[in-house]
């Protein structure tokens, strides 16, 4: 039974695109007869930002392998559509999947009929892990259903780590070939396509979800270092009129910035850190506690709503530790106002998020030396009142309550920014807790309320993105814990 609500044919915004998709659907259905299972759209139609230069990405599902007798009629159908006068004639691209093969990507069963947008015929093509995994995710989670069963009844759930592993399995080995032979960036369109794909892959690695190349480029410009802004902006412009750009030589001035961007991508995404379960983490901590002379410090980092606090409470309870909440050491903008925070740069927000000096001085260092730790937490209620009223008339700062922790053999540091480099000498184990964006969003709504969530992404995402890309990339953690 489906748990998703999928869009239908009438959600396609362009009437001419809708017409050619309908013609393809009717033609395939007539040719395949009982072998036809369903037809679905993914790509930019599914993820957003569909425009005149987008492709129409589809998958057609069949009952069993495509029958030999169906090939001639299908080739004639695709040739006719390709030669039509529709603007979208040369923008159709997709795969024919047997129903059993669609369930989950299998490298031993990855050769399927494929229509490439620039040609009017299908051919058997090996689908790599990246295409196979991301195509299935987009269809299952965002797909448009033209005919057939709901995609989530045909495709197994795909975890964020599976998408990350697919990207790393394909792109990380391939990108060094471009560094070794830049001549492969042989035209303006290929160079721009490479840059925009890197933006999208970085977004998926960071967020565990897929957006359009255009949306990923906008995110990258806001979240990555400003030195990449120029090459990304120019790549966005060069995606237009691909039929012209593909015949134009690449601008020599764009080659080195593109190669540098590739190196940056490899630097922050190429290391596939080992994952571990909660039980494995508990086992590792118990083993360390048997021999550790000083208290053992575990830092649980990750984006808001990832489940760090629930995990921290369990670890502390089962291993006999104390939990230090990073949120208690929040700093915020220099003047404490909402405007001051919202107008700060991503870097400033990441730097101002917690007072790591006070965290060291008042909590970690006393506990590590066997002394009682006492500190006043940040007054979040006062901060909330300041956002509702005039910040200049509401005192913002530390609360009146004093939090006290007795010495313990285990210290669990919980919160976003808890593994800041300035704390590295005190932390024994750095864990990144990863959870799909949609699940995080649901948790945050339940915790903070729907009204607060209206401003959540604008207020906090920029800082978290900067932190996890530039300060604590995935590759810098000891272990990754999928918390889905």
SULQUIDA-V891669 format. One record per backbone hydrogen bond with DSSP energy under -0.5 kcal/mol. NH is the residue of the N-H (numbers start at 1). CO is the residue of the C=O. E is the energy in kcal/mol with one decimal. If there is no record, write none. Layout:
# SULQUIDA-V891669
NH:CO:E ; NH:CO:E
This chain:
# SULQUIDA-V891669
6:4:-0.6 ; 7:143:-0.7 ; 11:8:-2.1 ; 12:9:-2.0 ; 13:11:-0.5 ; 15:13:-0.6 ; 18:14:-2.4 ; 19:15:-2.0 ; 20:16:-2.0 ; 21:17:-2.0 ; 22:18:-2.1 ; 23:19:-2.2 ; 24:20:-2.2 ; 25:21:-2.6 ; 26:22:-2.6 ; 27:23:-2.2 ; 28:24:-2.8 ; 29:25:-2.4 ; 30:26:-2.1 ; 31:27:-2.0 ; 32:28:-2.8 ; 33:29:-2.1 ; 35:32:-2.3 ; 36:33:-1.9 ; 37:61:-2.8 ; 38:61:-1.5 ; 39:147:-2.2 ; 40:59:-2.5 ; 41:144:-2.3 ; 42:57:-2.1 ; 45:42:-0.8 ; 46:42:-0.6 ; 46:43:-1.0 ; 47:43:-2.5 ; 48:44:-2.1 ; 54:51:-1.9 ; 56:91:-3.2 ; 57:55:-0.8 ; 58:93:-2.2 ; 59:40:-2.4 ; 60:95:-2.6 ; 61:38:-2.8 ; 62:97:-2.7 ; 63:35:-2.9 ; 64:62:-1.3 ; 70:67:-1.4 ; 71:67:-0.7 ; 71:68:-1.0 ; 72:68:-0.5 ; 74:70:-2.3 ; 75:71:-2.8 ; 76:72:-2.1 ; 77:73:-2.2 ; 78:74:-2.6 ; 79:75:-2.3 ; 80:76:-2.3 ; 81:77:-2.4 ; 82:78:-2.4 ; 83:79:-1.6 ; 84:80:-0.5 ; 84:81:-1.0 ; 89:86:-1.7 ; 91:88:-1.9 ; 93:56:-2.3 ; 94:115:-1.7 ; 95:58:-1.4 ; 96:113:-2.4 ; 97:60:-2.7 ; 97:95:-0.6 ; 99:62:-2.8 ; 101:98:-0.7 ; 102:98:-1.5 ; 103:99:-0.8 ; 109:106:-2.4 ; 110:107:-0.6 ; 112:110:-0.8 ; 112:125:-2.2 ; 114:123:-2.5 ; 115:94:-3.1 ; 116:114:-0.6 ; 116:121:-0.6 ; 119:116:-2.2 ; 123:114:-1.8 ; 125:112:-2.3 ; 127:110:-3.0 ; 128:126:-0.6 ; 132:128:-2.9 ; 133:129:-2.4 ; 134:130:-2.5 ; 135:131:-2.4 ; 136:132:-1.2 ; 137:133:-2.3 ; 138:134:-2.6 ; 139:135:-2.0 ; 140:136:-2.8 ; 141:137:-3.1 ; 142:138:-2.2 ; 143:138:-0.6 ; 143:139:-0.8 ; 144:41:-2.1 ; 145:7:-2.5 ; 145:143:-0.5 ; 146:39:-2.3 ; 146:144:-0.7 ; 147:39:-1.5 ; 153:150:-2.1 ; 154:151:-1.6 ; 155:151:-2.1 ; 156:103:-2.5 ; 159:157:-0.5 ; 162:159:-0.8 ; 163:159:-1.4 ; 164:160:-2.4 ; 165:161:-2.7 ; 166:162:-1.9 ; 167:163:-2.4 ; 168:164:-2.6 ; 169:165:-2.2 ; 170:166:-1.4 ; 171:167:-2.7 ; 172:167:-0.8 ; 173:168:-0.5 ; 174:170:-1.2 ; 175:171:-2.9 ; 176:172:-0.7 ; 177:174:-1.6 ; 178:174:-0.7 ; 178:175:-1.2 ; 179:175:-1.6 ; 180:176:-2.1 ; 181:177:-1.6 ; 184:181:-2.1 ; 185:182:-2.1 ; 186:184:-1.9 ; 188:245:-0.8 ; 188:248:-2.1 ; 189:245:-0.8 ; 191:187:-2.1 ; 192:188:-2.1 ; 193:189:-2.8 ; 194:190:-2.3 ; 195:191:-1.8 ; 196:192:-2.4 ; 197:193:-2.4 ; 198:194:-2.1 ; 199:195:-1.8 ; 200:196:-2.1 ; 201:197:-2.8 ; 202:198:-2.5 ; 203:199:-2.1 ; 204:200:-2.3 ; 205:201:-2.6 ; 206:202:-2.3 ; 207:203:-3.0 ; 208:204:-2.7 ; 216:212:-2.5 ; 217:213:-2.4 ; 218:214:-2.0 ; 219:215:-2.3 ; 220:216:-2.7 ; 221:217:-2.2 ; 222:218:-1.5 ; 223:219:-2.2 ; 224:220:-2.8 ; 228:225:-2.0 ; 229:226:-1.5 ; 232:228:-1.9 ; 233:229:-2.6 ; 234:230:-2.4 ; 235:231:-1.5 ; 236:232:-2.0 ; 237:233:-1.5 ; 238:234:-2.0 ; 239:235:-0.6 ; 239:236:-0.6 ; 240:237:-1.2 ; 244:241:-1.6 ; 245:241:-2.5 ; 246:242:-2.4 ; 247:244:-1.4 ; 248:245:-1.4 ; 254:251:-2.5 ; 255:251:-0.6 ; 255:252:-0.8 ; 256:252:-0.6 ; 257:253:-0.5 ; 258:254:-1.8 ; 259:255:-2.4 ; 260:256:-2.5 ; 261:257:-1.9 ; 262:258:-2.1 ; 263:259:-2.2 ; 264:260:-2.2 ; 265:261:-2.5 ; 266:262:-2.5 ; 267:263:-2.1 ; 268:264:-2.1 ; 269:265:-1.5 ; 270:266:-1.6 ; 272:270:-0.8 ; 273:271:-1.3 ; 276:480:-1.7 ; 281:277:-2.3 ; 282:278:-2.7 ; 283:279:-2.1 ; 284:280:-2.4 ; 285:281:-2.4 ; 286:282:-2.5 ; 287:283:-2.0 ; 288:284:-2.1 ; 289:285:-2.5 ; 290:286:-1.0 ; 291:287:-0.7 ; 291:288:-0.9 ; 292:288:-2.6 ; 296:409:-2.9 ; 298:296:-0.6 ; 298:411:-2.6 ; 299:429:-2.7 ; 300:298:-0.5 ; 300:413:-3.0 ; 301:299:-0.7 ; 301:431:-2.9 ; 306:303:-1.7 ; 311:307:-1.9 ; 312:308:-3.2 ; 313:309:-2.4 ; 314:310:-1.8 ; 315:311:-2.6 ; 316:312:-2.6 ; 317:313:-2.2 ; 318:314:-2.7 ; 319:315:-1.8 ; 320:316:-1.1 ; 321:316:-2.4 ; 322:410:-2.1 ; 324:322:-0.5 ; 324:412:-2.8 ; 325:323:-0.6 ; 326:324:-0.5 ; 326:414:-3.7 ; 328:325:-1.2 ; 329:326:-2.0 ; 330:327:-1.5 ; 331:352:-0.9 ; 331:353:-1.1 ; 332:352:-1.6 ; 336:333:-0.8 ; 341:337:-1.8 ; 342:338:-2.9 ; 343:339:-1.9 ; 344:341:-1.4 ; 349:345:-2.5 ; 350:346:-2.3 ; 351:347:-2.3 ; 352:348:-2.4 ; 353:349:-1.1 ; 355:329:-3.6 ; 356:354:-1.4 ; 359:355:-2.2 ; 360:356:-2.3 ; 361:357:-2.6 ; 362:358:-3.1 ; 363:359:-1.3 ; 364:359:-2.2 ; 365:360:-2.9 ; 367:363:-1.8 ; 368:364:-2.6 ; 369:365:-1.4 ; 370:367:-1.4 ; 371:366:-3.1 ; 373:405:-2.5 ; 375:403:-2.1 ; 377:401:-0.6 ; 378:328:-1.2 ; 379:397:-3.1 ; 380:378:-1.4 ; 383:379:-1.9 ; 384:380:-2.4 ; 385:381:-2.2 ; 386:382:-2.0 ; 387:383:-1.4 ; 388:384:-1.1 ; 389:385:-2.5 ; 391:389:-0.7 ; 393:390:-2.2 ; 394:391:-1.0 ; 399:377:-3.5 ; 403:375:-3.1 ; 403:401:-0.5 ; 405:373:-2.6 ; 410:320:-0.6 ; 411:296:-2.9 ; 412:322:-3.1 ; 413:298:-3.0 ; 413:411:-0.7 ; 414:324:-2.7 ; 414:412:-0.7 ; 415:300:-2.1 ; 418:415:-1.8 ; 420:417:-1.3 ; 423:420:-2.4 ; 424:421:-1.4 ; 426:423:-2.0 ; 427:423:-0.9 ; 427:424:-0.6 ; 428:297:-2.0 ; 429:297:-1.6 ; 431:299:-2.7 ; 431:429:-0.6 ; 432:479:-2.3 ; 433:301:-3.0 ; 433:431:-0.6 ; 434:432:-0.6 ; 434:481:-2.1 ; 437:207:-0.9 ; 440:436:-2.3 ; 441:437:-2.7 ; 442:438:-2.1 ; 443:439:-2.2 ; 444:440:-2.6 ; 445:441:-2.3 ; 446:442:-2.1 ; 447:443:-2.1 ; 448:444:-3.5 ; 449:444:-0.6 ; 449:445:-1.8 ; 453:449:-1.5 ; 454:450:-0.6 ; 454:451:-1.1 ; 455:452:-1.2 ; 457:453:-0.6 ; 459:455:-2.1 ; 460:456:-2.9 ; 461:456:-0.6 ; 461:457:-1.2 ; 462:457:-0.6 ; 464:460:-2.1 ; 465:461:-3.2 ; 466:462:-2.2 ; 467:463:-2.4 ; 468:464:-2.6 ; 469:465:-1.1 ; 470:466:-2.9 ; 471:466:-0.8 ; 471:467:-1.1 ; 472:467:-3.8 ; 476:473:-2.4 ; 477:474:-1.5 ; 478:430:-1.6 ; 479:430:-1.5 ; 480:274:-2.6 ; 481:432:-3.1 ; 482:480:-0.6 ; 483:434:-3.5
